[in-house]
């Protein structure tokens, strides 16, 4: 389905109105993990409606989020969650909660959750 120019302008105007009223977050926490880790987590959760999510879709989501963060210069804590195990390792969650107590400048800040935590 293609939108007409008039419909597109209407949606664009609506977006602009809503976007101006949305409060910018103090800090965005972006948990990043490789697609294969995401797929393993999806399989563990065993939700039937998630089981056929293609790798390409997950990769596309990651790119979309990353580009959005870069374009909008949102204060972001970018967490490498490649080795995160929030259910099995309480220290991983503690690292995140401790990070929330810190003050951050605008821009991106990086944190890695290692297996050794």
C-alpha positions in Angstrom: 0.0 0.0 0.0 1.4 3.4 -1.0 0.6 6.5 0.8 -0.5 9.5 -1.2 1.5 12.7 -0.7 -1.4 14.2 1.2 -1.5 11.3 3.6 2.2 11.4 4.0 2.1 15.1 4.8 -0.6 14.5 7.4 1.4 11.7 9.1 4.5 13.9 9.0 2.6 16.8 10.6 1.1 14.5 13.3 4.6 13.1 14.0 6.0 16.7 14.4 3.3 17.6 16.8 3.7 14.5 18.9 7.5 14.5 18.8 7.6 18.1 20.2 5.6 17.0 23.2 7.5 13.8 24.0 9.9 14.2 27.0 13.5 13.3 26.1 14.8 10.6 28.4 17.5 11.5 30.9 19.4 8.4 29.8 18.8 5.7 27.3 20.2 2.3 28.0 20.8 0.3 24.9 21.6 -3.4 25.5 23.4 -4.7 22.4 24.1 -8.4 21.7 25.0 -10.3 18.6 22.1 -11.7 16.6 23.1 -15.3 17.4 22.9 -14.5 21.1 19.5 -12.9 20.6 18.3 -16.0 18.7 19.5 -18.2 21.6 17.6 -16.1 24.1 14.5 -16.2 21.9 14.7 -20.0 21.8 15.1 -20.2 25.6 12.0 -18.1 26.1 10.1 -20.5 23.9 7.4 -18.1 22.8 5.8 -19.6 19.7 5.3 -16.2 18.0 9.0 -15.3 18.3 10.5 -18.5 17.0 10.6 -17.6 13.4 12.0 -14.1 13.6 14.7 -13.9 10.9 18.2 -12.9 11.6 17.9 -10.2 9.0 15.0 -8.6 10.9 17.0 -8.5 14.2 20.1 -7.1 12.4 17.9 -4.4 10.8 16.5 -3.4 14.2 20.0 -3.1 15.6 21.0 -0.8 12.8 17.8 1.3 13.1 18.4 1.8 16.9 22.1 2.6 16.4 21.4 5.1 13.7 18.6 6.8 15.7 20.8 7.2 18.7 23.6 8.7 16.6 21.3 11.1 14.8 19.6 12.4 17.9 22.6 12.7 20.2 20.7 11.1 23.0 22.6 10.5 26.3 23.1 6.8 25.9 24.7 4.0 27.9 25.6 1.5 25.2 26.0 -1.9 27.0 27.7 -4.7 25.3 25.5 -7.6 26.5 27.2 -10.3 24.4 28.0 -12.3 27.5 25.2 -11.0 29.8 23.2 -13.4 31.8 20.7 -11.3 33.8 18.9 -14.4 35.1 21.9 -16.5 36.1 24.3 -13.8 37.2 23.1 -11.1 39.6 26.3 -9.2 39.1 25.4 -8.4 35.5 22.2 -6.7 36.6 24.1 -5.0 39.5 26.5 -3.4 37.0 23.6 -1.9 35.2 21.9 -0.6 38.3 25.2 0.8 39.6 25.7 2.6 36.2 22.3 4.3 36.8 23.7 6.1 39.8 26.4 7.9 37.8 26.2 11.2 35.9 26.8 11.1 32.2 27.6 13.8 29.7 25.6 14.0 26.5 26.6 11.4 23.8 27.3 7.7 24.0 29.0 5.9 26.9 30.1 2.3 26.7 29.9 -0.5 29.2 30.7 -4.2 28.7 29.3 -7.1 30.7 32.1 -9.7 30.7 31.6 -13.4 31.5 34.0 -13.0 34.4 31.7 -10.7 36.4 
